[in-house]
Amino acid sequence: MYNPSPARAASASLQQTGVLPLILLFALGLGFGVSFTLNKLATTNGVPFIPYVFWQSAGAALLLVVAALGLRQLPAVTGAHIRIYVVMALLNVAIPYLVLSYVAPKLPAGLLPIGLALVPGVIYLMALALRQERFGVLRFGGICLGLVGVLVILLPKASLPEPDMVGWLALSLVATLAFSLRAVLVPLMRPPATTSLSLACGLLIAATIIMLAIMAASGEWWAFEGDFGIGHGATVAGMFNNALILVLIFTVIRMSGPVFFGAVNYISMLVGVALGMLVFGEQHSLWVWLAIALVLVGLYLVNRGKAR
């Protein structure tokens, strides 16, 4: 008769009571929130943004390859698997990380999570266009509130510390579109019986290859030259954070579904804004606080409408 180990039994018990998914959700939200601060710390302390994204991918890939070897969960190499690795590498790492790292020195760190909180609403609009979802008044109202929240930042001249930040904030929304498209496409492409670890590992290997090609094309090389400083430390921390985030994304969705996963945006936004204030001493106008409130309420309506 099979007797599970105490650790497995405890994990199963926590999962059944809903405690484990909640813990993992908070860990994922914290990781997302921390990533905005790490991006700004690295790119404002001498690390070029393209090599920064490369090392984030390469370091995280190495960590997960070691874990996958130990657990015998190396990524499969079939046509279907390679396709999803490449798609996820582009939409989950290369495009959004390049955009967010590029704009990080030009914007307050606390502003970037606001745009990413629109992801659930954009996913819903894309799913509507693909006829994967039905129209819902609550969810559509939530999307409208979220868009109003972003416009509250973009339109008034007094909302941002400097007027030219509007263009950079608008550019950061490309990351929102990339993450949203990923969420729509990946469930359609994910091969059955693929573990979260092997999927994240394959994604990061593909992202490393893509970023190496981009770095070579740009001619912008960086390999931890000089004395170890804040930028170096933020890059190393980004490697561990990136590996953790990607495994947790697939794990939380597998355990509790996309509706529960959508709540991560509340946590990441609040963590990102708080860290921007604590680490960089950022202060926001009343327009930004109004935008945060509108986006949070809109996010709630989108998730509530989906749950119904």
ChimeraX attribute file (.defattr): number of C-alpha atoms within 10 A of each C-alpha:
attribute: neighborCount
match mode: 1-to-1
recipient: residues
	/A:1	3
	/A:2	4
	/A:3	7
	/A:4	10
	/A:5	9
	/A:6	9
	/A:7	9
	/A:8	11
	/A:9	12
	/A:10	13
	/A:11	13
	/A:12	14
	/A:13	13
	/A:14	15
	/A:15	16
	/A:16	12
	/A:17	10
	/A:18	13
	/A:19	13
	/A:20	18
	/A:21	22
	/A:22	19
	/A:23	14
	/A:24	18
	/A:25	25
	/A:26	17
	/A:27	18
	/A:28	25
	/A:29	26
	/A:30	20
	/A:31	24
	/A:32	23
	/A:33	28
	/A:34	22
	/A:35	25
	/A:36	27
	/A:37	24
	/A:38	23
	/A:39	26
	/A:40	26
	/A:41	23
	/A:42	26
	/A:43	24
	/A:44	16
	/A:45	14
	/A:46	16
	/A:47	24
	/A:48	17
	/A:49	25
	/A:50	25
	/A:51	23
	/A:52	30
	/A:53	31
	/A:54	28
	/A:55	21
	/A:56	26
	/A:57	30
	/A:58	22
	/A:59	23
	/A:60	27
	/A:61	25
	/A:62	17
	/A:63	15
	/A:64	26
	/A:65	23
	/A:66	13
	/A:67	16
	/A:68	17
	/A:69	12
	/A:70	10
	/A:71	11
	/A:72	11
	/A:73	18
	/A:74	19
	/A:75	23
	/A:76	15
	/A:77	11
	/A:78	9
	/A:79	9
	/A:80	12
	/A:81	18
	/A:82	16
	/A:83	16
	/A:84	23
	/A:85	26
	/A:86	20
	/A:87	20
	/A:88	27
	/A:89	26
	/A:90	21
	/A:91	23
	/A:92	23
	/A:93	28
	/A:94	26
	/A:95	19
	/A:96	22
	/A:97	25
	/A:98	20
	/A:99	20
	/A:100	27
	/A:101	23
	/A:102	21
	/A:103	24
	/A:104	26
	/A:105	17
	/A:106	16
	/A:107	21
	/A:108	24
	/A:109	29
	/A:110	24
	/A:111	25
	/A:112	24
	/A:113	25
	/A:114	28
	/A:115	23
	/A:116	21
	/A:117	25
	/A:118	27
	/A:119	25
	/A:120	28
	/A:121	26
	/A:122	21
	/A:123	20
	/A:124	23
	/A:125	20
	/A:126	18
	/A:127	19
	/A:128	14
	/A:129	11
	/A:130	10
	/A:131	10
	/A:132	11
	/A:133	14
	/A:134	11
	/A:135	13
	/A:136	15
	/A:137	11
	/A:138	18
	/A:139	23
	/A:140	18
	/A:141	18
	/A:142	27
	/A:143	26
	/A:144	16
	/A:145	24
	/A:146	29
	/A:147	19
	/A:148	17
	/A:149	26
	/A:150	24
	/A:151	14
	/A:152	19
	/A:153	24
	/A:154	21
	/A:155	13
	/A:156	12
	/A:157	14
	/A:158	14
	/A:159	20
	/A:160	21
	/A:161	15
	/A:162	11
	/A:163	13
	/A:164	12
	/A:165	17
	/A:166	19
	/A:167	11
	/A:168	16
	/A:169	24
	/A:170	14
	/A:171	15
	/A:172	26
	/A:173	21
	/A:174	17
	/A:175	24
	/A:176	25
	/A:177	21
	/A:178	20
	/A:179	23
	/A:180	24
	/A:181	20
	/A:182	19
	/A:183	21
	/A:184	17
	/A:185	15
	/A:186	15
	/A:187	10
	/A:188	9
	/A:189	15
	/A:190	15
	/A:191	15
	/A:192	6
	/A:193	6
	/A:194	13
	/A:195	17
	/A:196	19
	/A:197	24
	/A:198	22
	/A:199	23
	/A:200	29
	/A:201	29
	/A:202	25
	/A:203	27
	/A:204	31
	/A:205	23
	/A:206	26
	/A:207	29
	/A:208	25
	/A:209	16
	/A:210	19
	/A:211	27
	/A:212	20
	/A:213	13
	/A:214	16
	/A:215	19
	/A:216	13
	/A:217	9
	/A:218	11
	/A:219	10
	/A:220	12
	/A:221	15
	/A:222	16
	/A:223	10
	/A:224	18
	/A:225	9
	/A:226	8
	/A:227	7
	/A:228	9
	/A:229	12
	/A:230	16
	/A:231	22
	/A:232	22
	/A:233	14
	/A:234	22
	/A:235	25
	/A:236	19
	/A:237	18
	/A:238	27
	/A:239	22
	/A:240	18
	/A:241	20
	/A:242	23
	/A:243	24
	/A:244	20
	/A:245	21
	/A:246	23
	/A:247	19
	/A:248	22
	/A:249	19
	/A:250	18
	/A:251	19
	/A:252	22
	/A:253	17
	/A:254	14
	/A:255	15
	/A:256	15
	/A:257	12
	/A:258	18
	/A:259	16
	/A:260	16
	/A:261	24
	/A:262	20
	/A:263	19
	/A:264	23
	/A:265	25
	/A:266	20
	/A:267	20
	/A:268	26
	/A:269	27
	/A:270	19
	/A:271	22
	/A:272	26
	/A:273	25
	/A:274	18
	/A:275	19
	/A:276	22
	/A:277	16
	/A:278	11
	/A:279	11
	/A:280	15
	/A:281	10
	/A:282	16
	/A:283	14
	/A:284	15
	/A:285	13
	/A:286	12
	/A:287	21
	/A:288	22
	/A:289	15
	/A:290	16
	/A:291	25
	/A:292	25
	/A:293	15
	/A:294	21
	/A:295	27
	/A:296	23
	/A:297	18
	/A:298	28
	/A:299	27
	/A:300	20
	/A:301	22
	/A:302	28
	/A:303	21
	/A:304	14
	/A:305	18
	/A:306	18
	/A:307	10
	/A:308	7
